[in-house]
Amino acid sequence: MHVHFLDPYRPRPSLIHALDPRVKLALALAFILAVALTPIAAWPVYVLLAALLLSVVLLSELGVGHVLKRSALALPFVLAAIPILVTAPGATLWEATLAGLSLRLTDAGLARFGSIVLKSWLSVQMAIVLAASTTFPQLLLAMRALRVPRLLVAIFGLMWRYLFVLVDEALRLLRARAARSAAPTRPIAGARPGGSVAWRARVAGGMAGNLLIRSFDRGERIYAAMAARGYDGEIRAFPMPPIPAGQRLALIGGLVLLALLVGLGHLL
């Protein structure tokens, strides 16, 4: 089976894959909410949440390395929280002067920064497990079952489907450029293969503008085709079967466990 490189779904014969998508979506959102509600510097609760996440990753059979590799892509965005290290009030751990500006690292700032990094990292990993164990159509159906607004679900669905169309258009432009480009068989004195940096920038800018125009045109044609076939903003699908009793118990148990962890964090 061909899997598009943009599609995060990875089929596996695991217990997580076999769960009802409504259960997986509800538990994943509850886990992310529990991580967000956990107080700053509640390190024992963070360890318990990480252990719970590790258990889910192992049960999903996706591989710890796969999840860690994909979650590392989100870590650079955490760098926006670096100013907290020197702006939060607290006991001074380190102090220096840089270009006339006094920088003071505090214990409270370090605790807040570490908490933000851990919370972001755990939440991203849970989102990766959800996306890798559930197909996107199932996620859309689960959103509608959980009473997510219809317009929001439609935006998610169209955005995801049109992303593949946009990538295909970009690949067509790259193939067209490669087909119209030639490499000299013998080096030419004073000539640089591929042109100068300015020339490459002009070509890239032209391709980006062409891609934007073609994307708008392709989007209009896709929507016209959908409207001609009766699309009114609602994705029609067969009703989802009732959630099995065992999975309902697992859902309730998971929600109770997450609530207990959040409560434990506030007690600590």
C-alpha positions as CSV (number, residue, x, y, z in Angstrom):
1,M,0.0,0.0,0.0
2,H,1.4,3.4,-1.0
3,V,1.6,5.9,1.8
4,H,2.1,9.6,1.0
5,F,5.1,11.1,2.7
6,L,2.9,13.8,4.2
7,D,0.5,11.3,5.8
8,P,1.6,10.5,9.4
9,Y,-0.7,7.4,9.7
10,R,1.2,4.2,10.1
11,P,-0.9,1.0,10.1
12,R,0.0,-1.5,12.9
13,P,-1.8,-4.5,14.4
14,S,-1.8,-2.8,17.9
15,L,-4.3,-2.2,20.6
16,I,-4.1,1.5,20.2
17,H,-4.9,1.2,16.4
18,A,-7.9,-1.0,17.3
19,L,-9.4,1.5,19.6
20,D,-12.5,3.5,18.5
21,P,-11.3,6.8,17.1
22,R,-13.7,8.7,19.4
23,V,-12.0,7.1,22.4
24,K,-8.6,7.9,21.1
25,L,-9.4,11.5,20.3
26,A,-11.1,12.1,23.7
27,L,-8.2,10.5,25.6
28,A,-5.6,12.4,23.6
29,L,-7.3,15.7,24.2
30,A,-7.8,14.9,27.9
31,F,-4.1,14.0,28.2
32,I,-3.0,17.3,26.6
33,L,-5.4,19.2,28.8
34,A,-4.1,17.4,31.9
35,V,-0.5,18.3,30.9
36,A,-1.5,21.9,30.5
37,L,-3.3,22.0,33.9
38,T,-0.4,20.4,35.8
39,P,1.2,23.1,37.9
40,I,4.7,24.4,37.3
41,A,7.6,22.3,38.6
42,A,5.4,19.3,39.6
43,W,8.2,17.0,38.6
44,P,6.8,13.7,40.0
45,V,3.6,14.2,38.1
46,Y,5.6,14.9,34.9
47,V,7.4,11.6,35.4
48,L,4.1,9.8,35.8
49,L,2.6,11.5,32.7
50,A,5.8,10.5,30.8
51,A,5.5,6.9,31.9
52,L,1.8,6.9,30.9
53,L,2.8,8.3,27.5
54,L,5.6,5.7,27.1
55,S,3.1,2.9,27.8
56,V,0.8,4.2,25.1
57,V,3.7,4.4,22.6
58,L,4.7,0.9,23.4
59,L,1.2,-0.4,23.0
60,S,0.8,1.4,19.6
61,E,3.9,-0.5,18.2
62,L,5.0,2.7,16.4
63,G,8.4,2.6,18.0
64,V,9.8,5.0,20.6
65,G,12.5,6.2,18.1
66,H,9.8,7.1,15.5
67,V,7.8,9.2,18.0
68,L,10.9,10.9,19.5
69,K,12.2,11.7,16.0
70,R,9.0,13.4,14.9
71,S,8.5,15.2,18.2
72,A,11.9,16.7,17.9
73,L,10.7,18.9,15.1
74,A,8.5,20.8,17.5
75,L,11.2,21.5,20.1
76,P,12.7,24.6,18.3
77,F,9.4,26.4,18.8
78,V,10.0,26.1,22.6
79,L,12.9,28.5,22.2
80,A,10.4,31.3,22.3
81,A,10.2,30.7,26.1
82,I,13.9,31.4,26.7
83,P,13.2,35.0,27.9
84,I,11.4,33.4,30.9
85,L,14.8,32.3,32.2
86,V,15.9,35.8,32.9
87,T,12.6,37.6,33.4
88,A,10.9,35.5,36.1
89,P,11.4,36.8,39.7
90,G,13.2,34.4,42.1
91,A,16.5,33.5,43.7
92,T,19.5,34.3,41.4
93,L,21.4,31.3,40.1
94,W,23.6,33.1,37.6
95,E,24.2,36.7,36.7
96,A,26.1,38.3,33.8
97,T,26.2,41.6,31.9
98,L,25.9,41.5,28.1
99,A,26.2,44.7,26.0
100,G,25.3,46.8,29.1
101,L,22.3,44.6,29.8
102,S,22.2,42.7,33.1
103,L,21.0,39.1,32.8
104,R,19.9,37.2,35.8
105,L,19.0,33.5,35.7
106,T,16.5,32.6,38.5
107,D,15.4,29.4,40.0
108,A,11.7,30.2,39.2
109,G,12.6,31.0,35.6
110,L,14.5,27.8,35.2
111,A,11.6,25.8,36.7
112,R,9.1,27.5,34.4
113,F,11.2,27.0,31.3
114,G,11.7,23.3,32.1
115,S,8.0,22.9,32.7
116,I,7.1,24.5,29.4
117,V,9.6,22.3,27.5
118,L,8.3,19.1,29.2
119,K,4.6,20.0,28.7
120,S,5.1,20.9,25.0
121,W,7.2,17.8,24.4
122,L,4.7,15.4,26.1
123,S,1.7,17.0,24.3
124,V,3.3,16.8,20.9
125,Q,4.2,13.2,21.4
126,M,0.6,12.3,22.3
127,A,-0.6,14.2,19.2
128,I,1.9,12.2,17.1
129,V,0.6,8.9,18.5
130,L,-3.0,9.9,17.7
131,A,-2.2,11.0,14.2
132,A,-0.1,7.9,13.5
133,S,-2.6,5.4,14.8
134,T,-5.8,7.0,13.3
135,T,-6.6,7.8,9.7
136,F,-7.6,11.3,9.0
137,P,-11.1,10.4,7.8
138,Q,-11.6,8.6,11.1
139,L,-10.4,11.7,13.0
140,L,-12.9,13.9,11.2
141,L,-15.7,11.5,12.0
142,A,-14.6,11.4,15.7
143,M,-14.6,15.2,15.8
144,R,-18.2,15.3,14.5
145,A,-19.2,12.6,17.0
146,L,-17.7,14.8,19.8
147,R,-19.8,17.8,18.7
148,V,-16.9,19.8,17.2
149,P,-18.5,22.6,15.0
150,R,-19.3,21.4,11.5
151,L,-17.6,24.4,9.9
152,L,-14.3,23.7,11.8
153,V,-14.4,20.1,10.8
154,A,-14.9,21.1,7.2
155,I,-12.0,23.5,7.3
156,F,-9.8,20.8,8.8
157,G,-10.8,18.3,6.1
158,L,-10.4,20.6,3.1
159,M,-7.1,22.0,4.5
160,W,-5.7,18.5,4.8
161,R,-6.9,17.2,1.4
162,Y,-5.8,20.4,-0.4
163,L,-2.3,20.1,1.2
164,F,-1.6,17.1,-1.0
165,V,-2.9,18.9,-4.1
166,L,-0.5,21.8,-3.3
167,V,2.4,19.5,-2.9
168,D,1.6,17.7,-6.2
169,E,1.5,21.1,-8.0
170,A,4.9,22.0,-6.5
171,L,6.4,18.6,-7.7
172,R,5.0,19.3,-11.2
173,L,6.8,22.6,-11.2
174,L,10.1,21.0,-10.1
175,R,9.8,18.3,-12.7
176,A,9.1,20.9,-15.4
177,R,12.2,22.9,-14.3
178,A,14.3,19.8,-14.3
179,A,13.1,18.8,-17.8
180,R,14.0,22.3,-19.2
181,S,17.4,22.4,-17.5
182,A,20.6,20.9,-18.9
183,A,24.0,20.3,-17.3
184,P,27.1,20.9,-19.5
185,T,29.0,17.7,-20.3
186,R,32.2,19.6,-20.2
187,P,33.1,22.5,-17.8
188,I,33.0,25.9,-19.4
189,A,35.6,28.5,-18.3
190,G,34.1,31.2,-16.2
191,A,30.7,29.6,-16.1
192,R,29.1,28.4,-12.9
193,P,26.8,25.4,-13.0
194,G,23.2,26.3,-12.1
195,G,23.7,30.0,-12.4
196,S,24.3,32.7,-9.8
197,V,22.6,33.0,-6.5
198,A,20.6,36.0,-7.8
199,W,19.5,34.0,-10.8
200,R,18.4,31.1,-8.6
201,A,16.5,33.5,-6.4
202,R,14.6,34.9,-9.4
203,V,13.8,31.4,-10.6
204,A,12.6,30.4,-7.1
205,G,10.5,33.5,-6.9
206,G,8.9,32.9,-10.3
207,M,8.1,29.3,-9.3
208,A,6.5,30.4,-6.0
209,G,4.3,33.0,-7.8
210,N,3.4,30.4,-10.4
211,L,2.5,27.9,-7.6
212,L,0.3,30.5,-5.9
213,I,-1.6,31.3,-9.1
214,R,-2.0,27.6,-10.0
215,S,-3.1,26.8,-6.4
216,F,-5.9,29.4,-6.5
217,D,-7.0,28.2,-9.9
218,R,-6.9,24.5,-8.8
219,G,-8.8,25.4,-5.6
220,E,-11.6,27.1,-7.6
221,R,-11.9,24.1,-9.9
222,I,-12.0,21.7,-7.0
223,Y,-14.7,23.6,-5.2
224,A,-16.8,24.0,-8.4
225,A,-16.6,20.2,-8.9
226,M,-17.6,19.5,-5.3
227,A,-20.5,22.0,-5.4
228,A,-21.7,20.4,-8.7
229,R,-21.8,17.1,-6.8
230,G,-24.0,18.5,-4.0
231,Y,-21.4,19.5,-1.4
232,D,-22.9,21.7,1.3
233,G,-20.2,21.8,3.9
234,E,-21.1,18.4,5.5
235,I,-19.1,15.2,4.8
236,R,-21.7,12.5,4.5
237,A,-20.8,9.2,6.2
238,F,-22.5,6.1,7.6
239,P,-23.3,6.4,11.4
240,M,-20.5,5.2,13.6
241,P,-21.3,2.1,15.6
242,P,-21.7,2.4,19.4
243,I,-18.5,2.3,21.4
244,P,-18.0,-1.2,22.9
245,A,-18.5,-1.5,26.6
246,G,-14.9,-2.4,27.3
247,Q,-13.6,0.7,25.5
248,R,-16.1,2.8,27.4
249,L,-14.6,1.6,30.6
250,A,-11.1,2.3,29.3
251,L,-12.2,5.8,28.4
252,I,-13.7,6.5,31.9
253,G,-10.7,4.9,33.6
254,G,-8.3,7.1,31.5
255,L,-10.2,10.3,32.3
256,V,-10.3,9.4,36.0
257,L,-6.5,8.6,36.0
258,L,-5.7,11.9,34.3
259,A,-7.9,13.8,36.8
260,L,-6.1,12.2,39.7
261,L,-2.7,13.1,38.2
262,V,-3.7,16.7,37.9
263,G,-5.1,16.7,41.4
264,L,-1.8,15.1,42.7
265,G,0.1,17.9,41.0
266,H,-1.8,20.6,42.8
267,L,-1.4,18.8,46.1
268,L,2.4,18.6,45.6
